[in-house]
Amino acid sequence: MRSKRWLGAAAGMALALFVTGCSSSADPAGSSGGRSANGAASAAGLAEAKDIVQKAQKFPTAIPVTETLPAKPPSGKTFVFLQCDQATCPLQGNGVRAAAAAIGWNVKTLNWKQSDPATLVTAMRTALQYHPVAVSFTGLPQELWRTVQPQYKAAGVAIIPSSLPTTPTGDAVIPGRAFENDEASLGKLLAATYVADDNGAGSKALMVTVPDYPVYTPVVDTFNSEVGRLCPACSTSVLNVTLAQLLGGQLNSAIISKVKTEPDIKYIVSVNSQFISQLPQALRGANLDEKFKILGGKGNSVDQANVLNGTQLATVNSPFVMGGWQDIDEAIRFAMGLPIPEGDHSATPILLTKNNIGKPLDSYDVPLDYADQFKRLWKVD
């Protein structure tokens, strides 16, 4: 049971308590009074939210890493990618393999199951047999693989993990991306998007999350605090869904039950859009599709298609493939004894709307020429 509480980072569910946000749902008079008393702050908050949304829709023209290597990377090295059984993991693996090919490195891929943390530890031990420069993976908190770190330190091999509840530290660890700060940035963007679209109306939002994936805790906490700061008249509820509900296909029914008990909800926000990809159809089946606006983070091509067809307000990009290139960049610099640039730890969220999506992609990587930019930094273009 302990391992199920720490399954990691990419998807998840449990029908549970809701948490009231910035206005008091028990005191309507207090809510309207807050709107009046904080009118100026609300106007300022709305202007800030709209500014955040506008800036977040602009695609970057440069990759987050800017430091050019002093020489070409050494060739013939080995890198091990530890691939989980979630749909997003092979996308990151594709990026690792493409980046390694560009510098003449070999890649070994070892599989493991997120539902069984012991399989990751086994894969990490097996990886050392290949004498790699580094290994990378996503999803399981450090407490579940900490016992392997001394072996990696002794072998001089780097561990590059991403998408964890907190930034990993200690022997042999080089942090990747998508830790608490990145997740907090996602929560801030989701809050601003909801507040900006609501345009001062003070509507209520439902935040859907899966506590079994603690990486999303900063998303929820920041979303609620930012909504309270930007829109004192707004309010939020939180729907906690269990992993069993998510894997059992019960997420949409849990959402529908929740919104029926709180008829003032107007926005449905998910920490991960892929959790709610089929929600528009479910709402339509319950004759509720005209009532809600849907918003979520870390969307794939299905979620982006929902945005384009108007059944979802917006989603956020998931640059999985480019993340694999960042893994290799960290490994190169480790092999060459160079400092790891801050850009390798970056995963700034991009807001995807009808205005900027273009073609839906499971791994939405921008700028489009990111591979060429990495090659130029590595002096192999």
C-alpha positions in Angstrom: 0.0 0.0 0.0 2.9 2.4 0.8 4.2 2.1 -2.8 0.8 2.9 -4.3 0.9 6.3 -2.5 4.1 7.1 -4.4 3.5 6.0 -7.9 4.8 9.2 -9.4 4.0 11.7 -12.1 2.1 11.2 -15.2 -1.5 10.3 -14.5 -3.9 9.2 -11.6 -7.6 9.3 -9.1 -10.2 9.0 -5.5 -13.4 10.6 -4.7 -12.9 12.5 -1.5 -13.3 15.8 0.3 -13.5 19.2 -1.4 -11.7 22.2 -0.1 -13.2 25.6 -0.3 -11.0 28.3 -1.8 -10.9 32.1 -1.6 -14.6 33.0 -0.9 -16.8 31.5 1.8 -19.3 29.0 0.3 -21.0 28.9 3.7 -21.7 32.6 3.8 -23.0 34.1 0.5 -23.2 37.5 2.1 -19.6 37.3 3.0 -18.7 36.3 -0.6 -20.5 39.2 -2.2 -19.1 41.5 0.5 -15.6 40.3 -0.4 -16.2 41.1 -4.0 -17.2 44.7 -3.1 -14.4 45.2 -0.5 -11.7 43.8 -2.9 -13.0 45.3 -6.1 -9.7 47.2 -6.8 -7.7 44.1 -6.0 -9.9 42.0 -8.2 -9.4 44.5 -11.1 -5.6 44.3 -10.6 -5.7 40.6 -10.3 -7.7 40.2 -13.5 -5.3 42.4 -15.4 -2.4 40.3 -14.1 -4.1 37.1 -15.0 -4.7 38.3 -18.5 -1.1 39.3 -18.9 0.1 35.9 -17.7 -2.2 34.2 -20.2 -1.1 36.4 -23.1 2.6 35.8 -22.4 2.2 32.0 -21.8 0.8 31.6 -25.3 3.9 32.8 -27.0 6.3 30.1 -28.1 9.9 30.4 -27.2 12.4 30.9 -30.0 15.3 29.4 -28.1 15.8 26.3 -26.0 16.3 26.8 -22.3 20.0 25.7 -22.5 22.3 28.3 -23.9 25.9 27.3 -22.8 28.0 26.0 -25.8 30.3 23.1 -25.0 34.1 23.9 -25.2 34.5 20.9 -27.5 32.5 18.1 -29.1 31.3 15.4 -26.7 33.3 12.3 -26.4 31.9 9.6 -28.7 31.1 6.0 -28.1 29.6 6.4 -24.6 26.6 4.5 -23.3 23.4 6.0 -21.8 20.6 3.9 -20.2 17.0 5.1 -20.3 14.7 3.5 -17.7 11.3 3.4 -19.4 8.2 3.2 -17.4 4.9 1.6 -18.7 3.0 4.9 -19.0 2.3 6.2 -22.5 4.5 9.3 -22.1 7.7 7.5 -21.1 8.5 6.1 -24.7 8.2 9.7 -25.9 11.0 10.8 -23.6 12.9 7.7 -24.7 12.6 8.8 -28.3 14.2 12.1 -27.4 17.0 10.3 -25.6 17.7 8.0 -28.5 17.7 10.8 -31.1 20.0 13.0 -29.0 22.4 10.2 -28.4 22.5 9.3 -32.1 23.5 12.9 -32.8 26.7 12.6 -30.8 27.5 8.9 -31.5 26.4 7.5 -28.2 24.7 4.1 -27.5 21.4 3.8 -25.7 20.1 0.8 -23.7 16.5 0.8 -22.7 15.3 -1.1 -19.6 11.6 -1.3 -18.8 10.0 -1.1 -15.4 6.4 -0.7 -14.0 5.2 2.3 -12.1 2.8 0.0 -10.1 5.9 -1.9 -8.8 8.7 0.4 -7.6 10.9 -2.6 -7.0 11.2 -3.0 -10.8 12.8 0.4 -11.1 15.4 -0.5 -8.5 16.1 -3.7 -10.3 16.5 -1.8 -13.6 18.8 0.7 -12.0 21.1 -2.1 -10.7 21.0 -3.8 -14.1 21.9 -0.6 -15.8 25.3 -0.5 -14.1 26.3 -3.6 -16.0 26.4 -1.5 -19.2 28.9 1.0 -17.6 26.9 4.0 -18.7 27.7 7.6 -18.3 24.2 8.1 -16.8 20.7 6.8 -16.5 17.4 8.8 -16.6 13.8 8.1 -15.7 10.6 9.8 -14.5 8.0 9.2 -11.9 9.1 7.6 -8.6 10.1 9.6 -5.5 13.7 9.4 -4.3 12.8 7.5 -1.1 12.0 4.4 -3.3 15.4 4.3 -5.0 17.7 6.0 -2.5 19.4 2.7 -1.6 20.9 2.5 -5.0 22.6 5.8 -4.9 25.8 4.6 -3.2 26.3 2.0 -6.0 26.0 4.8 -8.6 28.4 7.0 -6.7 31.0 4.2 -6.5 30.6 3.5 -10.2 30.8 7.2 -11.2 27.5 7.0 -13.0 24.9 9.9 -12.9 21.2 9.5 -12.0 19.0 11.9 -13.9 15.4 11.8 -12.6 12.5 14.0 -13.6 8.8 14.5 -12.6 9.2 13.9 -8.8 7.3 15.5 -5.9 10.5 17.3 -4.7 13.9 17.9 -6.3 16.1 14.9 -5.6 19.5 15.4 -4.0 22.6 13.5 -2.8 25.1 11.0 -4.2 25.2 10.7 -8.0 22.0 12.7 -8.6 21.7 15.4 -11.3 18.1 16.7 -11.1 16.2 16.7 -14.4 12.9 18.6 -14.7 9.3 18.9 -13.4 9.8 19.2 -9.7 8.0 21.4 -7.2 8.9 24.7 -8.8 7.8 23.6 -12.3 4.6 22.1 -11.0 3.9 25.3 -9.0 4.4 27.3 -12.3 1.7 25.0 -13.9 -0.7 25.7 -11.0 -0.1 29.5 -11.4 -0.8 29.3 -15.2 -4.0 27.2 -14.7 -5.2 29.7 -12.1 -4.5 32.7 -14.3 -6.2 31.1 -17.3 -9.4 30.4 -15.3 -9.5 33.9 -13.7 -8.8 35.6 -17.0 -11.5 33.7 -18.9 -14.0 34.2 -16.1 -13.3 38.0 -16.5 -14.3 39.0 -13.0 -17.6 37.1 -12.8 -16.5 35.2 -9.6 -17.4 31.8 -10.9 -16.5 28.6 -9.0 -13.8 26.1 -10.3 -13.4 22.4 -9.5 -9.8 21.3 -9.3 -9.4 17.5 -10.1 -6.3 15.8 -8.9 -4.9 12.3 -7.9 -3.2 12.3 -4.5 -1.5 9.0 -5.4 0.6 11.2 -7.6 2.2 13.6 -5.1 4.0 15.4 -7.9 0.8 17.2 -8.5 0.4 18.6 -4.9 2.2 21.9 -5.8 -0.1 22.3 -8.8 -3.2 22.2 -6.5 -1.7 24.3 -3.7 -0.5 27.0 -6.1 -3.7 27.0 -8.1 -5.8 27.6 -4.9 -3.5 30.3 -3.5 -3.2 32.1 -6.9 -7.0 32.1 -7.4 -7.4 33.6 -4.0 -4.8 36.2 -4.7 -6.0 37.1 -8.2 -9.7 36.8 -7.7 -11.0 37.3 -4.1 -14.5 36.8 -5.4 -13.8 33.4 -6.9 -13.9 30.1 -5.1 -12.6 26.6 -5.7 -13.3 23.0 -4.7 -10.9 20.1 -4.9 -11.9 16.6 -6.1 -9.4 14.0 -4.9 -9.6 10.8 -7.0 -8.0 7.5 -6.1 -5.6 5.7 -8.4 -8.1 2.8 -8.5 -10.8 5.1 -9.7 -8.6 6.5 -12.4 -7.4 3.1 -13.7 -10.9 1.8 -13.4 -12.3 4.5 -15.7 -14.4 6.1 -12.9 -12.9 9.6 -13.0 -15.5 11.2 -15.3 -18.4 9.7 -13.3 -16.8 11.1 -10.1 -16.6 14.6 -11.7 -20.2 14.4 -12.8 -21.4 13.4 -9.4 -19.4 16.2 -7.8 -20.7 19.0 -10.1 -24.2 17.8 -9.5 -23.8 18.3 -5.8 -22.2 21.8 -6.3 -24.3 23.4 -9.0 -22.4 26.7 -8.8 -19.3 25.1 -10.4 -18.6 26.6 -13.9 -15.0 25.5 -14.6 -13.5 22.0 -14.4 -9.7 22.1 -14.0 -7.4 19.1 -14.0 -3.8 18.9 -13.0 -3.3 16.7 -16.1 -5.5 17.1 -19.2 -4.9 13.4 -20.1 -7.0 12.4 -17.0 -10.0 14.2 -18.5 -9.6 13.6 -22.3 -13.0 11.9 -22.5 -14.8 14.2 -20.1 -16.4 16.3 -22.9 -18.2 13.2 -24.2 -19.2 12.1 -20.6 -20.7 15.6 -19.9 -22.5 15.4 -23.2 -24.0 12.1 -22.2 -25.2 13.6 -18.9 -26.6 16.6 -20.8 -24.1 18.9 -19.0 -21.8 19.8 -21.8 -23.1 23.3 -22.2 -22.5 24.2 -18.6 -18.8 23.9 -18.0 -15.5 25.1 -19.3 -12.7 22.5 -19.1 -9.0 23.3 -18.5 -6.0 21.1 -17.8 -2.3 20.8 -17.7 0.1 18.5 -19.6 -2.2 17.6 -22.5 -1.6 15.2 -25.4 -3.0 15.3 -28.9 -6.5 14.2 -27.8 -6.7 17.1 -25.4 -5.4 19.6 -28.0 -8.0 18.3 -30.4 -10.6 19.0 -27.8 -9.4 22.6 -27.6 -9.5 22.9 -31.3 -13.1 21.6 -31.5 -14.2 23.9 -28.7 -15.0 21.2 -26.0 -12.0 22.3 -23.9 -10.9 25.8 -23.1 -7.1 25.2 -23.1 -4.4 22.8 -22.1 -0.6 23.0 -21.5 2.2 21.5 -23.5 4.2 18.4 -22.6 7.7 18.5 -24.1 8.5 14.9 -23.5 10.8 14.4 -26.5 12.8 17.6 -25.8 13.1 16.4 -22.3 15.1 13.4 -23.6 17.5 15.8 -25.3 17.9 17.7 -22.0 18.7 14.4 -20.3 21.5 13.8 -22.8 22.8 17.4 -22.4 23.1 16.8 -18.7 24.9 13.5 -19.3 27.3 15.1 -21.8 28.3 17.9 -19.4 28.7 15.4 -16.6 31.0 13.2 -18.7 33.0 16.3 -19.6 33.3 17.6 -16.1 31.3 20.7 -16.8 28.6 22.4 -14.7 25.0 21.6 -15.5 23.2 24.8 -16.8 20.0 25.9 -15.2 18.2 25.5 -18.5 18.5 21.7 -18.2 16.2 21.9 -15.2 13.6 24.0 -17.0 10.2 22.9 -18.2 8.3 26.2 -18.6 4.6 25.6 -19.3 3.2 26.9 -22.6 -0.6 27.6 -22.8 -2.1 25.9 -25.8 -5.3 27.5 -27.1 -7.2 27.6 -30.4 -4.9 30.4 -31.4 -1.6 28.6 -31.3 -1.9 24.8 -31.2 -1.8 24.2 -35.0 -1.3 20.4 -35.3 -2.1 18.3 -32.2 1.0 16.4 -30.9 1.5 14.0 -28.0 4.8 15.6 -27.3 4.5 19.3 -27.9 8.1 20.5 -28.2 8.9 24.2 -28.8 10.8 25.8 -30.4 10.4 23.5 -33.4 14.1 23.6 -34.2 15.1 22.5 -30.7 17.2 19.6 -32.0 19.3 21.8 -34.3 19.8 24.2 -31.4 21.1 21.4 -29.2 23.4 20.2 -31.9 24.9 23.7 -32.3 25.6 23.8 -28.6 27.3 20.4 -28.9 29.3 21.4 -32.0 27.9 18.5 -34.0 25.6 20.3 -36.4 
